[in-house]
Amino acid sequence: MNPIRSIKGTHDILPVDSHNWQTLESIVRKICARFGYNEIRTPVFEETRLFSRSVGEETDIVSKEMYSWEDKDGTSLTLRPELTASVVRSFIQHNLGRQAPLQRLYYMGPLFRRERPQKGRQRQFHQFGIEAFGSENPEQDAEIIAIAWHILDECGLRKEAMLQLNSIGSPKCRLAYHDALKNYIRPNLDKFSETSRMRFEINPLRILDTKAEHEQKLLVGGPTVSDYYTDEDKVHFETLKKFLDAMNIPFNINSKLVRGLDYYSRTVFEFTSPALGAQDALLGGGRYDKLVEALGGKSTPGIGFAAGMERFLIAMKNTVQQSEESNIDVYFVCLDEAGLSTALSISNELRQAGYSLVSDPLRRSMKAQMREANKSGAKFALILGETEMETDSIVLKNLKDGKQEIIQQKNVKDELRKLTN
C-alpha cells in the first residue's frame, strides 16, 4: 500500500517550525491586548450564502475558489475563504452591538481557497486579523493601522514595510466614479482580458487592481476616485492622514489600491514588503460601513485588516534571526530500572514547580542518554544511578559549562532554584 500524503495545497507545520508560529501568534496577542482587543473564534464552515452575499457573487473567491458542499438537509455549506464575513455574522447573531457601542475583536485561524498553490499561498492557509465595529470616525481607521504597524515593528518588519493608502470614497462618490471610469475604458474594452471585461460590468473599480502590464498602461491618464470625493470623504481622508503623521507612521498614497473584495468603502490600505518579491502584500484591509447592514444587521460602521501568517513568517525569516534556544530546563538521565519510580517522582515535583523536563523512556546507556541531553539543549542534567539510589543522592550537571555536583534528592528543587535565579 502506498503511503497516504497530504492534500495538494496543504502542509504540515512540523515541530522545527512551530516555534516560529508560536512567536508570531504571541506577538499578535500581545499587541492586540495593548489596544484593548479581544479574541473571537468562529466555525471553520458557514452557510455558503454568507460569503456570496458579503464577498460578492462575481469575485474569484466565490465563483472559483470556495470549497462548498450540500449538507444532508440540502443546505449549502462552505469552508470559510475569509474571516471578516464570519465575524460580522457572529456580531449580528449575538447582538454584540447592544453589549457595547464599540466592539474591538481579533482572530487567528485557518482558511480555505482552491487556488493554485504558490509560495506563501496554500489551499489551506492561516490568517490573523482585526475588526472594529461602531465608529465611522478616522481615528478608528488610524487605530487599526497603528495595530498593524506595531505588529510589524515587533516582528522586525517595520523598516522595510511601506503603508500603501487610499480612499475609494463613499457609495455616492463611487457611483459617479464608476460611470467616469467606464466611459474612459469603453473605447479600449476589447483590449482588456475576459476577467477585466466581466469586472467592467459588475464592479469596474476592481479593474484598477489588474496585474497585467498592458492593462495598467491602458489605465494611465484615466480618472481617479479622488476627483469624485464628497466633502465628507475629503475630510475623512485628510483627517486620517493627519493622524498617521501625528503617530509618525509613514505612508504612500496609491490611487490604484482598491482591495479585492466588494464590501470596502472609504479607507483601504496595505502594508507591502520587498522581502516577499513581486507579490509583496503583507497585510491589507479597509473600511466596510455597509457590510453589517447587508448581512441583516443594524447599520454599523466597521473597519479591519487581515494578514496571511505564512507570508508573515516568510518575511520574518528573511529579515530577523529566529530563536533556536531550547526551552528545556532539565534532562533526567536514569541509569537503573530500580530508580525509575524515584526519577518519575522527582520529575513530577520539578514540573509542578514550573521547570520543563524530559527524560529517556528507551532505557538506553548513559552515553546515549547524555548525548541526547546535550542535543536537546537542556540547561541541566540530573543523573540517577545505582550508587545514587543507595545514598538518596543525585548528580546535578550544568550542561553549559560541564560542572557537576552530588546533592541530596530532597534538595533538587532548592538547588535548581539557586542556579536559575
N, C-alpha and C positions, 0 to 999 in steps of 0.2 A: 504494500500500500504506500503510495506517495504521501509524504508529509503534507499536512494542511498548512497553507501560508496565509498571511494577512491579505485582506481585500485590497485591490489596486486603489491607491489614493488614501490609504490609511497607514499608520505606522505606530510601532510600539515606542513608548518612552521608557528606555532602559535605566537601570539604577545609575549608570555612569552619567546620564543626562538629567535625571530627576532633580538633582541638587539645584541646577540652574533654573528649572521650572519653579521650584520652591522659592528660590531667591526672588524671581520676578513676582510671583504671587504675593510674597510678604511685602515687597515694596509697594505694590498696588494697594494692599490692605492698609498699610501704614499711612500712605498719602491720603487715601480716602477718609481715614479716621481723622486726620488733621483738619479736613474740611467739613467734618460732620456728616459724612455719607454712610449709609447703612447697606449691608448686602441683601440682595434679593435673589432667590433661586427659583427658576421656573422649569416646568417639564421640558424634556427634550423633544416631545412631539405635541402638535396642536392641530386644531381643525385647519384644513387647507385654506379655507376662505379667509382666515385671519391674515395670511400672507398675501393672498391675491388682492384683498381689499386695501392693505396697507402699503405693500411694496409696489404693487401695480401689475395688472394682468399682462402687460406687454413687455415687462422687463425680462432680461435674460434669466434672472433668478427664477421667476415664476414660470416662464414659458419653456425653459430648457433644463434647469439645474436642480429642481426640487426632487427629493425622494418622497414620493407620495404613494399611498395605497388605500384601498377601500376596506374599512373595518367590517365586522360581521353584521352590524346593524345598517350598513350602507353609507355610513359617514366617511367622507374623505379625510384622511389624516396625513400629516406631513412632518418629517423630521425638520426641526427648525433650521432655516437657512440664514437667519439673522435673529438678533435678540431684542431689538427695540420694540417690535410688534408684540412679542410675548410679554415684555414688561408693561407696555401700555394696556394690554388685555388684563393683566393682573391688577394694575392700578384701578381700572374701571370695575372689575369684578368684586374687589374687596373694599371699594369705596375709600381708597386711601386719601383722596382729595378732601373728604369730610373729616378725617382724623387730624389733619394739619394743613394749613394753607400752602405750605411748601413741602414737597417730598424730594429728598435727596437720596438717590439709590445708586448702587454699583453692582456689577455682576461679573462672574467668570464662568466659562464653561465651553463645552464642545458644540459645534455647529456642523451642518452637512450640506454640501452642494456637489452635484455631479458635474464637475468641470474638469478640464484637462489638468492633471497634476503637474505642478512645477515647483521650483524652489520656493519654499515658504508658503505654498498654497496646496493643500491637500483636500481630498473629498470629505474627510473628517478633519476639521481644524478647530482651533480654540481662540476665543476672544475674551478680553476684558473690556468693560465699558462703563459709562456713566450716564445716568438720566436724571434730569431735574425738572420737576413739574410745578407750575404755579406762578412763575414770574415771566413777564414778557419784556422786562427791562434789560438794557445792555449790560448792567453789572452782573446779571446772571450768566450771560454769554462769557464775560470776562472771567468769572469764577471757573466755568467749565474748562476754558482754555488754559487757565492757570493750573488746574489739576493735571492736565496733560503735560504741561511744561515742567511741573515739579516731578512727575514720574520719570520723564525723560532725563531730568537732571540727576535723579537718584540712580538711574540705570547707566549713567555715564554717556548719554547720547545727546545731551543738550547742545554741546558746542558745534556739532556737525548738523544738527536738525534745523530746519527752517520752517517757520509757520507761513503757510500759504492761506491767504484770507480773501474772502469775497462776500458780497451780499447779493442774493438773487431776488431781493425785493419781496414785497407782499403780493398776494394773489392779484390784486388790482393792477399793480405795476407789471406783473408778468403777462397779463392778457395783452396789454399794449405792446410789450416787447416781443411776444410770440408772433404777433402779426408783422412787426417790422423785420424780424429775423427771417420769417418765411418768405417775405417779399424779396429779401436780399438773396436768399438761397435759390429760390424758384428757377431763375434763368439757367442755373447750372446743376439743377437737381439730378439730371441724368448722369452726371459725373461722380455722384456720391454712391456709396455702397448700398446694398439692399437693406442692411441694418439701419443706416442713416436715413434712407428714404422712408422706412417704417417709422422711425422716430420723428421724422418731419410731420407725419400725420397725427401722431399720438402726443408727443412732447418734444417739440423742436429744440427746446433748451438743451436736451441731452446730446444733441449733435455736437455741441461745443466740447464734449468730453471725448471726442474721437481721438484715436491714437494714430490714425492713418495720416501720413505726412502730406499727401496730395490734398486731402480734405482740409487739413489745417491751413494750407496755403489758400484754398478757396474761401476760407472764412476771414482772411486778413482784410481789414478795411470795413468789416461789417459793423452793424450797430452793436452797442454794448448796453447791458441791462441798466447800468448807472444812468443812462440818458432818460430812463423812464421811471426812476425812483419817485415815489410820492414824497411830500415834505417829511412825513413821519419816518419813511425809510431812510432818508438822508440823515435825519437827526440821530436815529438809532445807530447807524453805521459809524457816523463821525464820533459819537459818544463812546462807542466800543473801542475805536482806535485810540481815543484819548486815554481810556482806562488801561489799555495794553501798554501805552507809552509810560503811564504812571507806574506800572509794575515792571518796567524795563524788560518787557517781552518783545523782541524784535519780530517784525512781520513783513511779508511781501504781498502787495495787492495783486491778485491773479484773477483777472476778469473772465478767464475761461473756466475757472473752477466752478463746477455745478453740483458735484456729488452724483452718485449713480442711482439713487432711489427717488421715487416720485413725491415723497411726503415732505421734502425740505422746503423751507421758506426763510427769507432774510439771511441771517448769518450762516455761511458754510465755511469750513476750514479743513486743512490737512497739515500735518507735520510730515515733512519729507526728509530722507536721509540718503546721502550718496553711498552709504555702506550697503544699500540694497540693490544697487545697479539701476537699470532702466525703470523697473517697477519700484519706484522709490518711496511710496507712501507708507509711513509707519502707522499712522492712525488718522482717522477722519471723522467728521461729524458736522452737526449743524442744528438749526432750529426747526421745529416741526409743530407750529402752533395750532394746526388744524387736525392733527392725527388722532388725538383723543376723541374729538367730536366725530371724525369719520368712522371710528370703530364703535360708536354708540354711546360714548360717554358725554359728560358735560363739557362744554367748551373750556379747555385748559391749555395754556401755552406750555411748551416743553422744549428742551434742548439737551443734547448729549453727544457722545462720541463713542466709537468702538475701535479697538486695536487688535490686530492679529498677533497672538502670542508667539507663534512660530517665527514670524517676521521680526518681532522684537528681539527674540533670542539670537537670530542670525546677526542682527546689527550689534547686539551686545557682545557677541563672540568676536566681532571684528574690531571693537573699539575698547573693550575693557578686559582685563585679565580675570578669568573666572577662578574662584577659590576652589582648591582641591584639598583643603585641610580636612583631615578626618574629624568626625565628631565623637569618636570612641575614646572614652577615658581609660578603661581598663580592659586588658585581655587576660582571662583566667586560664592558667595552664595547670591542669590536674594530671598527675603522673601515675596515679594508683586508683584502681577501681574502688577500693575501700574508702577513698576520700571523696567520692562523688557527692554523697549527701552533704558533707561539710562544704564542699565547693558551691553546691546549689544554695545552701543556707546563707553563706556569706554573700554570694552574688545577689540573692534576693534582697538582703539587707542594704547593700550598696545601691541597688536600683531604687529602692524606696527612699533612699537619701538623696536621689537626684543624679547619680552617676550613670553614664552609659557604659555597658559592659557586655562583652561577648566571650564565648568560650568554645572549646572544640568538642563536638559530640561524636567525633570519629575515633576517639581513644588512640590517637597517633603518638609517636615518640616525642620526647622532649624537643629534639632537634626540629622536627616537623612543626610542632606547636609554636616554638619560638620564632621560626621562620614566618609562620602565619601571623604571629603577633606583630612583628616588625612590618610586614606587608600591610596590615590593617591600618597602620598609622596611629595606633593607640599610644597614649602617653605613658602608661604604666603597665607592667605585667605582675600578676600575682601567681606565684609558683608554689604548688602544694604537692609534696611527695610523701613517701613513707616516713622519712625522718621527721618531717614537719607534723605529720599526723600523731606521731608518738609524743611530741613535745608541745602540742597545741600551738605551734608556731606556723609562720608562713613567710615566704620570701617576697619582698616588695622591690621590684626593679624599675628604675627610671629608664625607659626605652630611648630617651633622647640623649642622655649622657652615659648610660651604661652602669651607673652606680646602683648598688643594691644593698639591702639590709634585711636582717631577720627580725621580725616583730611578732608579737602575740596575736593570735587570730581575733581575740576580743577587741584588739586596738586598731584593726584595719581601718575602720571608718575615720577614727580620730587622726591617724597618721596621714591618710589621704587628704583630709581637710587641711592639715598643716602645709602639705606640699602644693595644694591647689589654690590656697587663699593668698 
